[in-house]
């Protein structure tokens, strides 16, 4: 008898939330057999990506004639994903056109970017965690999740939930500060 072995190999590409889901006890069997590769996308390359986009859209024009270095720096610093960049770059160019500004000024960029784009709720949403998945992950009611996201919980409870999210592997960094400030000031 000839022994044969069969190897089944799957590649799954998913939202950043998939990595955390595979760590849960309910997915232990699958998670233990999984190697996760994280793709950082364009992190650190935003400026180059924006310049490339402008070159593709207007090949006959120098990108710096459309978006000077000061405005480009603001965009590259504040935006992190290709989807964000394409969305806001379109909005910024439309706004500059409406105002008759050429080239785009840093003031137009600042005015057009959402002021809360790096707050806790939008950040968690980008990672695939809205109210329902957060309530399941933290084992709390959805109303408490909403209160947490809007900075309406006492600072101690806010810090406790923040630590639970960090323990679950969510990259929150300094985003707790804005939530704590809102909780403390009411």
C-alpha positions in Angstrom: 0.0 0.0 0.0 1.3 3.4 -0.9 0.9 6.1 1.7 -0.2 9.4 0.4 -0.7 12.6 2.3 -3.0 15.3 1.4 -2.2 18.9 2.3 -5.0 21.4 2.1 -3.9 25.0 2.0 -6.1 28.0 2.1 -5.3 31.7 1.7 -7.8 34.1 3.2 -7.6 37.8 2.8 -9.7 39.8 5.1 -10.4 42.8 7.1 -8.1 43.5 10.0 -10.8 42.2 12.3 -10.3 38.6 10.9 -7.0 38.3 12.7 -8.7 39.1 16.0 -11.6 36.8 15.3 -9.2 33.9 14.7 -7.7 34.4 18.2 -11.1 33.9 19.9 -11.7 30.6 21.7 -14.6 29.7 19.4 -12.1 29.8 16.5 -9.2 28.2 18.3 -8.9 25.2 16.0 -8.7 27.3 12.9 -6.7 30.1 14.5 -4.0 27.6 15.8 -3.4 26.5 12.2 -3.3 30.0 10.8 -0.3 32.2 9.9 -1.4 35.8 9.8 0.5 38.2 7.5 -0.4 41.8 8.0 -0.2 44.2 5.1 0.4 47.7 6.1 -0.8 49.0 2.8 0.7 52.3 1.9 1.8 53.3 5.4 4.7 55.7 5.0 4.1 56.0 1.3 1.0 58.3 1.3 2.9 61.2 -0.2 4.2 59.1 -3.1 0.7 57.6 -3.6 -1.0 61.0 -3.8 1.6 62.3 -6.2 1.2 59.1 -8.3 -2.6 59.6 -8.4 -2.3 63.2 -9.5 0.2 62.1 -12.2 -2.3 59.4 -13.5 -5.2 61.8 -13.5 -3.5 64.8 -15.1 -0.3 63.5 -16.8 0.3 66.9 -18.6 0.4 68.8 -15.3 3.0 68.8 -12.6 1.4 67.4 -9.4 2.9 70.3 -7.4 1.0 72.8 -9.6 -2.2 71.1 -8.4 -1.2 70.3 -4.8 1.8 72.2 -3.5 4.1 70.6 -0.9 2.5 72.2 2.1 -1.0 70.9 1.1 0.4 67.5 0.1 2.1 67.2 3.5 -1.2 67.8 5.4 -2.9 65.2 3.3 -0.1 62.6 3.7 0.0 63.2 7.4 -3.7 62.9 8.1 -4.8 60.1 5.7 -3.8 56.5 5.9 -5.6 54.3 3.4 -5.9 54.5 -0.4 -9.7 54.7 0.0 -9.4 57.7 2.4 -6.9 59.4 0.1 -9.0 59.0 -3.0 -12.2 60.1 -1.2 -10.7 63.2 0.4 -8.5 64.1 -2.6 -11.7 64.2 -4.8 -13.5 66.3 -2.2 -10.5 68.7 -1.8 -10.2 69.2 -5.6 -13.9 69.8 -5.9 -13.8 72.3 -3.1 -10.8 74.1 -4.6 -12.7 74.2 -7.9 -15.8 75.7 -6.3 -13.7 78.3 -4.5 -11.7 79.1 -7.6 -8.4 78.3 -5.8 -5.5 77.1 -7.9 -3.4 75.5 -6.6 -5.0 73.8 -3.6 -4.1 75.5 -0.3 -3.4 73.8 3.0 -6.4 75.8 4.3 -8.7 74.1 1.8 -7.3 70.7 2.8 -7.8 71.3 6.5 -11.3 72.7 5.9 -12.3 69.7 3.8 -10.9 66.9 6.0 -13.3 65.5 8.7 -12.1 66.9 12.0 -13.0 63.6 13.8 -11.5 61.2 11.3 -9.0 59.8 13.9 -11.3 59.6 16.8 -12.0 56.2 18.4 -15.2 55.4 16.5 -14.0 56.0 13.0 -10.7 54.2 13.8 -12.6 51.1 15.1 -14.9 51.2 12.1 -11.9 51.1 9.8 -10.8 47.9 11.5 -14.3 46.4 11.1 -15.6 47.0 14.6 -18.9 48.9 14.8 -21.3 48.8 17.7 -22.5 45.2 17.3 -19.1 43.5 17.0 -17.7 45.6 19.8 -20.5 44.6 22.1 -19.9 41.0 21.3 -16.1 41.3 21.8 -16.4 43.2 25.1 -19.4 41.3 26.3 -21.4 44.4 27.1 -24.7 46.0 25.9 -24.7 48.0 22.6 -25.9 51.0 24.6 -22.7 50.9 26.7 -20.6 50.6 23.5 -22.3 53.7 22.1 -21.7 55.6 25.4 -18.0 54.5 25.3 -17.6 55.7 21.7 -19.2 59.0 22.5 -17.1 59.6 25.6 -20.1 59.3 28.0 -18.8 56.7 30.4 -16.9 57.4 33.6 -13.1 57.6 33.0 -12.4 54.4 35.0 -14.9 52.4 32.9 -13.5 54.0 29.7 -10.0 53.0 30.6 -11.2 49.4 31.4 -12.8 49.0 28.0 -9.8 50.5 26.3 -7.5 48.0 27.9 -9.9 45.2 26.9 -9.7 46.4 23.3 -5.9 46.5 23.4 -5.8 43.0 24.9 -8.0 41.8 22.0 -5.3 43.2 19.6 -6.9 46.3 18.4 -4.3 49.0 17.6 -5.8 52.0 19.3 -2.7 53.9 20.3 -3.4 57.4 21.6 -7.1 57.4 20.7 -8.2 56.9 24.3 -7.2 60.5 25.1 -10.1 62.1 23.1 -12.6 59.8 24.7 -11.3 60.4 28.2 -11.3 64.2 27.6 -15.0 64.1 26.5 -15.9 61.9 29.5 -14.2 64.2 31.9 -15.7 67.4 30.4 -19.1 65.9 29.9 
